[in-house]
Amino acid sequence: MAYLATPTATGEIIKKYGFNFQKRYGQNFLIDANILGKIIDAAEITKEDCVLEIGPGIGTMTQYLAESAREVVAVEIDKNLIPILGETLSEYENVTVINEDILNIDVGNLAEEKNNGKALKVVANLPYYITTPIIMGLLEGQVPFYSITIMVQKEVADRMQAGPGTKDYGALSLAVQYYAKPEVMMNVPPSCFMPRPTVGSAVIRLTKHSEPPVKVTNEKKLFSIIRAAFNQRRKTLANALANATSLVDNQGTPTKVTRQEVCDALERMGLNTSVRGETLSLEQFAGLCNLL
């Protein structure tokens, strides 16, 4: 089977199977071999690795992964792509294709079955509409993985690695950085896809921390404070938290805080009581969480 990473090869296989792109699955297939090679390099795939690929499409990147890794498990939601993958990956004995929604897969069981419970490397060209649920599902789910190397909308990649005080900084930035080290590896123009997306893309690698960089009494409590801080971004942090209905305590029970309690905690941290959430670092949010 020839490589698929050209407009001609992709067009031919799509025509052969009468495949129609599904907007609901956000399908954009890579047609640039140079970019594919760089993704494999960015993910640091070796013959020791078991790779989980999310959304293989017609198998364009799967071919490259199969030649670089020990084993590849490709999870594809669109049943219409399964016969195509059967043909395009027929030469690779180290690839397993699963027709399922990744959000319904127990990745821990997958790692146990395919990699003796050791950490997987995740690689994906993610549909933009579901990028955040997939990433947060992997990060929050205590899934055994070493790194996640993914193609996402450039704007989302920028948000994942943004720091305090910038326009892209928000709850996603803090959640990702709590669990992993984000690094944008490259930007990818729309011309590298079929069909062309309307926005630019970027490849970002998230390398999982062995331990979170901050210590908190309760993760759920921390992230409820972070979400509340950014839900009302224009308000001071004290007002945003005092008005929040989504805060939880250390037991995960819904709770409330007063404006005065937040101001007292901020003063103990040496921060101005009129500070906004967008200026606090992850360490400062953790400190606030522990004080509250």
N, C-alpha and C positions, 0 to 999 in steps of 0.2 A: 504493500500500500504506500503510495506517495504521500509526502507531507502535505498538509492541508493549508499551510500558512501563506497562501497567495489568493488574490481575488479570483483567479481562474479556477483553482482547485476547489475552493469553497463554493463558488457558483455552480460548478459541475455536480458536486455531491448534493447540493440543495435541489437542483433541477432533477437529478436522477430519482430522488425520493419524493418530489413534489412537496417539499417542506415549506410551510408558511411561518414566518416569524410571528411569535405570540407577544403582543404588546404587554399582556398581563404578567409575562415572565421577564420582561425587560431584556430581551435577547439581542446582544450585539457581539458578533463573532470576530475574534482577532484575525487579521489577514497580513500581519507583518512579522516575518520570521526573526528579524533583528530584535524586536521588542520581546518576543517569546524567549529568546536566548538570554536576554538581560533579566527577565523575570526568574528564570531558573537560577541564574547566578546570584540574584538578589536574595532568593530563598535559601541559598547555600545547600542545595540538594546534593546528597552523596549516595553511594551504593548501600550505605548502612540504613538509609531512611525509609520509613513508611509514610507516604504522603496521602493526606485527605484532600481531594480536589472537590470543591463545591461548584456545581454548574459547569460540567465539561462541554456542554453544547454538542458540537459534532466531533469533538475529540482533538481539536487543534493543539491545545496545550498538553492534553493528556499524552499525546505521542512523545513530546519532549520530556515530560515527567517520567514516563515509563522507561525511557532510555537512560535517565540519570539516577533514578531511585531503585531501591530493592523491590518495593511494592507500592502500588497506587490503588486507592479506593476512591472511585469517582461517583458522587451522588448527584443525580440528575432528576429534576422534578417532572420534566415534560416527557410523557410516555411516547410521543411522536419521534423523539430523538433516539430512543433505545435501539431500533433496528439500524439506524445510521451508525451508532457507536459500535454495534455488533460487527459492521463491516470495517470501519476505519481503524478499529483497535484489534482486529482479528489476529494480527501478527504478534501481539504482546501477551505473553502468558502471565505477566505479573500485574495485570489490571483486573479489578473487580468493579463492575458497574452496578449501582443500586438505584432503582427507580423509586425515589422517595423525596419528600420535602425534608431538607436538612434540619429544620426546626423540630421534626418528629423523630430524629435519629438519636439514639443514646451513644454519643461519641466515646464515652468511657468504655462501654461494652465493645465497641469497634476497636479501640486501642488494645483491649485485653485479648480479643480474638486474633487480630492481625499483627500486633506488635508486642505481645507478652506484657501488656499494660504499660509499656514505655511511652514516652512522649512522642506524639505525631508532629509532623510539619504540615500546616494547612496552607494550601495555595488556591486562589480563586479569582475569577473574573466575575465580580458580583453584580447582580442586577441592582441598579441604583435605588429602586423603590424599597428594597428590603435589606440594604447594607447594614444599618444600625441594629435591627433585631438579630441578625445573624452574628455580627461581631460581639454584641453584648451577651448573646446566648452562650457563645464560646468562652468569653472572658469570665462571666459570672457563674457559669455552670461547673466550675472546678474540673474542667475537661483537661486531661493530660495532653498538653501540646507544648512544643518548644517555641514555635513562632508561627505567625499568620502573615503570609505575604499575599496582598490582595490588590486587585485593580478596582478602584472606586472613583466616584466623581471627584474631581480635583478639589472642589469646595469642601467635601467631607474629609479628605486627607488633610487639608489645611486646618480644619477644626480639630482633628485628632491630635495634632502636634502643637497646637497654639498654646501660648503662655499667658499669664495674667496681664490684664490691661489692654489686650488686643481685641479687635472686633470679632475675630473667629473663636475666641476663648469662650467656653461654656461647659455645660454639664457633661457633654460627650468627651471633651478634652480631658476633664478631670477623671472620668470613669476609665477611659483608656489608659491614662498615665498612672492610675492606681495599680492596674494589673500588668502593664507592659510598657516597654520603651518603644515609642513610635519614631520611625525614620522614613521620610519620603525618599524613595529611591530614584524615581524618574517621573517626568510628566509625559503623557501620551496624547497626541492630537486625535481629533475625530476621524481623520483620514486612515487610521490604522484599523478601523472596524468596518464590518458589513452587518447591517446597514449603519450608516454614520450616525452617531449620537449627536445631539444638539449642543452638548457641553464637552469641555475638556476632561480628561481623566488623569489619574496618577496612580502609581504603584507605591504602596506603603507597606513597610514591614513592621509588625508588632512583635517584639521579642519579650516573652513572658518573664516577669520578675520571679526570682526564686522565693522572695518574700516581698510583700507590699512595702513601698518606700516609707510609709508612715504607719504608726501604731494607733489604732482607735478601739474604743470599747465595743463598738458594733458597726459593721459595714452598712447594714440597712439604715441605721440612724444617720451615718455620715452622708449617704447618698440622698436621703430624704431632705437633709439640710441643704445640700448642693442644689438639688432640683428646685427647692423652694426659693433659693437665692436667685436662680436664673429665670424662674417663672415670671418674676416681676423685676426684670433687669434694671429698669429705670429707678426703682425705689432704693432707698438705703437698705442695707442688709438687715438692720434692726426692724424696720417696718415690714420688709418682705417676710421675715421669719415670724413676726408677731401676727401677720395676716394669713399665714399658711395653714392649709387644712390637711396637708399630706405628711406632716412630721410624724415620726415614730420614736419611741423610747428604746432603751437597750433590749427590751423583750419583744420589740416589734409591734407594740401596742400604739395606736394613734394617740398623739399627745399634743399639747399646746405649750408655747413659751410666750412670755410677755416681752414687750419691747425693753423694759428695764433689765430683765435677765440677760438679754442679748447685749445690751450696752455695758452691763457690768463685766460680762465675759470679754468683750472687746477691749475694755479698759485694762483688764488684767493681762491681756496679751500685748498691751502697748499700742493698740490701734485706735484711730479716731472713731467715735460712735456714729459718725455720719458716713462711714465707708460703705461702698457698694460691693456686692458679692464678686463682681467681675475683676476686682483688684486683688482678691485673696488668692494665695498659692494653695496647692494641695496640702502642704504642711500646716498652713494657717487654718484651713477648713478642718483638718484633723484636730488641731488644738482647740478650736471652737467646739467641735463635736464632744470632745472629752470634758470640757468645762461645763457644757450644757447638760 
